[in-house]
Each structure stands twice: as C-alpha cells, then as structure tokens.
Amino acid sequence: MAGSANERLMAMRAFGSFALAALLFLLPAAALAQDPPRSGQPVFDRAVELVFDHFHDASALGRFATAVRHEIEDAGAPLNAESSNERVSKAIDTVLASLQASHTGRFQQGTIAYFELADIFRFAIRNDLRRLFPPEGEVSYPGIGMIAQPSNGSLFVNDVYDGSPASRAGILVGDEILAVDGAPYREIASFRDKVGQTVEIRLRRNAGSEPIAVKVAVEQLRPLRTFEKAIEASVSVTERDGKRIGYVRLWTLSAPDGIDIVARELADGRLKDVDGVVVDLRGRWGGGPSDAAELFVGDTPTFRLIQRNGEATLANVRWQRPVVGIIDGGARSGLELFAYALKTNGIPLVGSRTAGALLAGRAYLLPDDSLLEVAVSDAVIGDNVRLEGVGVEPDVPVAFSLPYAAGRDPQRDAAVEEMLRILAGG
C-alpha cells in the first residue's frame, strides 16, 4: 500500500468510529421503488423492511427480495402470521444470509450476544433501554463469563473472559460442556435466578476422559464493564531467556475505557518496563475508534499534563518497543482494522486469518425485542482497500484446534517465540 505510515493512519482515522455509531446510508431511489414483499408475520416483515431501508449495498437487494419471496411462498412451509417462532427465525436467518455481508444478523434474548450488542449499540436503542433492562436501563445478564461453541455435535468452551467467575473456577478453553446443574447448558437460562449462588458445571477436559465437576459463582454481568475488567485482568508479564515479555488481550474496542486501560499499563503500570509486548486481538467484538492502533504505531511522543500540585494526567501514550500481534477469526471489525494497521507498519502477526468482517453496522429492535444488526455503510481503507470478505493474513501462520485444548494456546506460544526472535535481533 502506497504512502507513509502517517498517511495510512490518517486515512484510517478519517474512516471514523464505525461500530458504535454508524451513519444511516440512503439507498438510491430506484432501489426503493417497490415495497418489499410482505408475509403478514410482523417480526419477519419488519426485518425485511429495515434491510430494504438501510442496507448499504443496493445491488444486493435483488437477490435479497428473491430470498424473501422464496420463504413466503415456500410450498412446504409458507411463511405467514401463523408461522412458529422456529420457522420465523429460520426464515430471517436465511434471507439475511443471502446478503453475504458481515454486521448483518438477528440476535435473540436467550443469547449472550444479544446483551453484549445491546450494550455496544445502547445509543441506537436508547429509548427502549429502561423497558428492556429495568429499572435504570443498565444492560446486564446472569452469567459466569464463558462463551461456548458447537463442534461435531458437542459444545466446547471457546472463550473464558479474563478475571471472570469461569476463569477463577479454572474452566479452560477447549473444555467440553456436558451440563449445568444437571441440565443442558443454555447461555442465559442456565444461570437465570441464580445470581449470588454457585452452579455445578460438568466438563470433559480430554477426549474420552471421565467428566469433572466445577463449582462456579454466578454474577450479574454488565457487558462493557466485563470487557474492561477482562482487558485489565489479561495483562501479564513472563520472563524468558532474560527478557521480560508483556501480554494484553483486547477483547473489544467498544468498551469505553478499554484502550485507556492498555495505555495506562504501558505508561505507568505492569507493562512499563517490559522488553516487548504481545497484543492479542482475538476478540469478541470490534467497534471502537479507528485510530486505536496508534497506541503502538503512532510516532507522536508520549506526554503528560502536570497540574500545579504535581498531579500528572496521561494525555498521549505511544509504545516504542517491539510488538507482536495475535489474530484469528475473532479479530473482526475494529480489531481487524487494528490488525491491518499493525501489519502495514511492519509489526508481525501470528495466528490465523481475521474474520474479513469490516463494514459499519447499526442495531434496530424488532417487534419481539430481538435485535437486528444491519450493515449500513461500506468500509474502505486508504484509496481502495477492503477487508470485508478478505481479512488480514498472519505473517506466522499457527493453527488452533478447539476441542479438548485443555487451555493450551499454540498461537500465544508462537507469538512469544516470535518476540524472543525479535529481541535477539533475529
């Protein structure tokens, strides 16, 4: 990509903050000349209407309309006002998939993603927050700070938020989830009405091994605050070959204080005196400011504002020592732009390809209070670089297999080895 590092960063900064507050994109009048097909099912029809009104790519609306008509006219199970919730959900998922775009999907209240996105997009649904989350409109859910992912008919722990109850209880990434209090695992329902209590989670750590039981405290989790705590709790320092290597995981850029936490740790905290830092971008959501990577690639100096009483406030932090990034499919949206900025500034990336999910999304409430995210703007870096559907490739590819990983993290291990190579002058 042509241009200096500063020019590239200026182009990224001009892109703006795209996941927290995306602008409405007006489709050409020709694209809206006809009303969208209607089924008589209010949730489905509202989702279709919102896509027609706000989806960023007018050229995709033709195939979207075809998919909508196919669902409505399905000979085996036509969609109408009497359709089951399961049928409606399948139909919405199918028509949204026809758009072949990231930042476009429906999220229901029984999922952790619903609560996390409600907090990220709280401004877009601000008029309904008190009704949805009484009495003060603070988004929260009962949980333990663990995300599961299906694989081959089983559920495996995919993420454990640093500092969470699940982390403190010793649950590891790769553990198979068998049951919670003797019942099948459900993201929200398994912990409802159990805040302040403990639950017993039965896990299998290794293939074919006997199950183990773990007691975990249930907390009322506020999503963005949970992410901030996880970012702060992730910070660690290890010593290898006489070198001190720092580590921090950016779970999302959407948390208001997330980047500031990292900046403080670099300037005055646990990472201040390390020889190099491994920045883990294997996140949960993107969002945040598009210039966040300047913390590691910007060339303005670190400075403080000092008051008469001697109290100093950090005004600008720039890390000037070696950096290695870790990426995978969890690096998406703002984190993907972060990864791109690191790579174009010569910082090595370890892991696997990023999600290829760089559009600007906005959330809307549907009649059943589920959330619909719609990609309302395209995202272009510099002259004509698009990461949507493409992603960022690692410089050091390292595979990761989730089932029964037992907490092993070959991508993080490889990032540490890469840092040692850099520090040794290799």
RARAVEN-V747219 format. One record per residue. RES is the residue in one letter. SS is DSSP state (A for helix, B for strand, O for the rest). NEAR is the number of other C-alpha atoms within 8 Angstrom. Layout:
RES/SS/NEAR
RES/SS/NEAR
This chain:
M/O/3
A/O/3
G/O/7
S/O/6
A/A/8
N/A/8
E/A/8
R/A/10
L/A/12
M/A/8
A/A/10
M/A/12
R/A/10
A/A/6
F/A/11
G/O/8
S/O/11
F/O/15
A/O/14
L/O/11
A/O/10
A/O/12
L/O/6
L/O/7
F/O/9
L/O/7
L/O/12
P/O/7
A/A/6
A/A/5
A/A/9
L/A/10
A/O/6
Q/O/5
D/O/5
P/O/8
P/O/8
R/O/7
S/O/10
G/O/7
Q/O/12
P/A/8
V/A/10
F/A/11
D/A/12
R/A/10
A/A/11
V/A/10
E/A/9
L/A/10
V/A/9
F/A/10
D/A/9
H/A/13
F/O/14
H/O/11
D/O/8
A/A/9
S/A/5
A/A/8
L/A/11
G/A/7
R/A/9
F/A/12
A/A/10
T/A/8
A/A/11
V/A/11
R/A/9
H/A/8
E/A/11
I/A/11
E/O/9
D/O/9
A/O/5
G/O/4
A/O/6
P/O/9
L/O/15
N/O/9
A/O/8
E/O/6
S/O/9
S/O/6
N/A/6
E/A/6
R/A/9
V/A/12
S/A/8
K/A/8
A/A/11
I/A/11
D/A/10
T/A/9
V/A/12
L/A/11
A/A/8
S/O/9
L/O/10
Q/O/6
A/O/10
S/O/9
H/O/11
T/O/11
G/B/9
R/B/10
F/B/10
Q/O/9
Q/O/9
G/O/9
T/O/10
I/A/10
A/A/7
Y/A/13
F/A/13
E/A/10
L/A/9
A/A/11
D/A/10
I/A/10
F/O/12
R/O/10
F/O/6
A/O/9
I/O/12
R/A/7
N/A/5
D/A/7
L/A/14
R/A/11
R/A/8
L/A/7
F/O/11
P/O/9
P/O/7
E/O/7
G/O/10
E/O/10
V/O/11
S/O/10
Y/B/10
P/B/14
G/B/13
I/O/12
G/O/11
M/B/12
I/B/9
A/B/9
Q/B/8
P/B/8
S/B/8
N/O/4
G/O/5
S/B/8
L/B/11
F/B/16
V/B/15
N/B/11
D/B/8
V/B/14
Y/O/11
D/O/10
G/O/10
S/O/13
P/A/12
A/A/14
S/A/13
R/A/8
A/O/9
G/O/7
I/O/10
L/O/10
V/O/15
G/O/14
D/O/16
E/B/13
I/B/13
L/B/11
A/B/11
V/B/12
D/O/7
G/O/6
A/B/7
P/O/8
Y/O/9
R/O/7
E/O/11
I/O/12
A/O/7
S/O/10
F/O/12
R/O/8
D/O/5
K/O/10
V/O/13
G/O/7
Q/O/7
T/B/10
V/B/12
E/B/11
I/B/13
R/B/12
L/B/13
R/B/15
R/O/13
N/O/9
A/O/6
G/O/5
S/O/7
E/O/5
P/O/8
I/B/8
A/B/8
V/B/11
K/B/9
V/B/12
A/B/12
V/O/15
E/B/10
Q/B/9
L/B/12
R/O/10
P/A/11
L/A/12
R/A/9
T/A/10
F/A/13
E/A/12
K/A/10
A/A/13
I/A/16
E/A/10
A/A/8
S/A/11
V/O/12
S/B/9
V/B/11
T/B/7
E/B/8
R/B/8
D/O/4
G/O/5
K/B/10
R/B/11
I/B/15
G/B/14
Y/B/12
V/B/14
R/B/12
L/O/12
W/O/12
T/O/14
L/O/15
S/O/13
A/O/12
P/O/7
D/O/7
G/A/14
I/A/9
D/A/7
I/A/11
V/A/11
A/A/10
R/A/10
E/A/11
L/A/12
A/A/9
D/O/8
G/O/8
R/O/10
L/O/14
K/O/9
D/O/5
V/O/11
D/O/11
G/B/12
V/B/15
V/B/15
V/B/12
D/B/12
L/O/15
R/O/13
G/O/14
R/O/8
W/O/14
G/O/15
G/O/14
G/O/14
P/O/11
S/O/14
D/O/9
A/O/9
A/O/12
E/A/10
L/A/10
F/A/10
V/A/12
G/O/10
D/O/6
T/O/5
P/O/7
T/O/8
F/B/8
R/B/9
L/B/8
I/B/9
Q/O/7
R/O/5
N/O/5
G/O/6
E/O/7
A/B/8
T/B/7
L/B/9
A/B/8
N/B/8
V/O/12
R/O/13
W/O/8
Q/O/6
R/O/7
P/B/10
V/B/12
V/B/14
G/B/15
I/B/15
I/B/17
D/O/12
G/O/10
G/O/12
A/O/17
R/O/16
S/O/14
G/A/16
L/A/15
E/A/17
L/A/11
F/A/12
A/A/15
Y/A/9
A/A/11
L/A/15
K/A/10
T/A/9
N/O/8
G/O/6
I/O/10
P/O/12
L/B/16
V/B/16
G/B/13
S/O/12
R/O/11
T/O/14
A/O/14
G/O/13
A/O/14
L/O/15
L/O/14
A/B/13
G/B/14
R/B/14
A/B/11
Y/B/10
L/B/10
L/O/11
P/O/8
D/O/6
D/O/8
S/O/12
L/B/13
L/B/13
E/B/12
V/B/15
A/B/16
V/B/15
S/B/13
D/O/10
A/O/10
V/O/10
I/B/10
G/O/8
D/O/5
N/O/6
V/B/7
R/O/9
L/O/11
E/O/12
G/O/8
V/O/8
G/O/12
V/O/12
E/O/8
P/O/12
D/O/7
V/B/8
P/B/8
V/O/10
A/O/8
F/O/7
S/O/5
L/O/9
P/O/9
Y/O/13
A/O/13
A/O/10
G/O/7
R/O/6
D/O/8
P/A/9
Q/A/12
R/A/8
D/A/8
A/A/10
A/A/14
V/A/10
E/A/8
E/A/9
M/A/15
L/A/10
R/A/9
I/A/9
L/A/11
A/O/6
G/O/5
G/O/5
